[in-house]
């Protein structure tokens, strides 16, 4: 499943927690790339990631918990 991470609405976004979440839920992103994607997301640009279907429910819950707005592409 592909997700488009749109923005983070948290007042004080936890960069480390967001990067860790992206690395854990994505099927092909390592910690270094997740740090870069987190910085891009917090600057206001959208980020595309791919999530394994078996992890999709928990991934979406984790994103909501971090106040990350997303849209499902596929």
N, C-alpha and C positions, 0 to 999 in steps of 0.2 A: 504494500500500500504506500502510495506517495502522499506526503504532506507538504503543504506550503505554510511555513511558520511566518505569520504576518507581523506580529508585534508583541511586546511584553508590556502589560498594563500595571505591573507592580510599582509601588512608589519607590521602593529601594530594591531593584532586582539583584538577586544573588548570582553573580556571574559564574562562580564556581559550581553552584548547584545546577544552573542551566546547562553549562558545558558538560557536566557529568551526566545529566539526563539525556542530552542529545547523543552522547557517546554510547550510553547504555541501550537506548531504544532503537538506534539506527543500525542497519545491517552492514554498513560499509564505512563508517566514520570512526577514526581513532581520536584519542584525546586531544592531540595537537590541532587537528582540523576542527574538532568541536569547539575549541577555544576561539578559533578564527570565526567560525559561524556565529558563535554567541556575540562576539564583538560586532559583527555585521548586523545581527538582529537587533541589538540594543541601540545601534545607530539609527535604526528606523527602516532598514531595507528588509525585504522578505527573503527567506531562506528555504530552499527545497531539500527535503530529506526523504529517505526511503526507510520504511519500518516493516519488519517481518510481520506477516499476517497473524502469526500465533501470539505476537506481543502487542497487537494493536489496541486492545482494550485497556491494558495497563499503561501503555504509552500515552494514550489520550488523557487518561486520568492524571498522569504525572505532569503533562503539559498544562492542564487546567489548574493543578495545584500551584504551579509556578506562575500563574496568570499570563500564560502565553496564548495568544489568539492564533488559531490555525484554520486551514481549510483542507479538506480531503480532495486530492486531485484524482486518484484512482483507487 
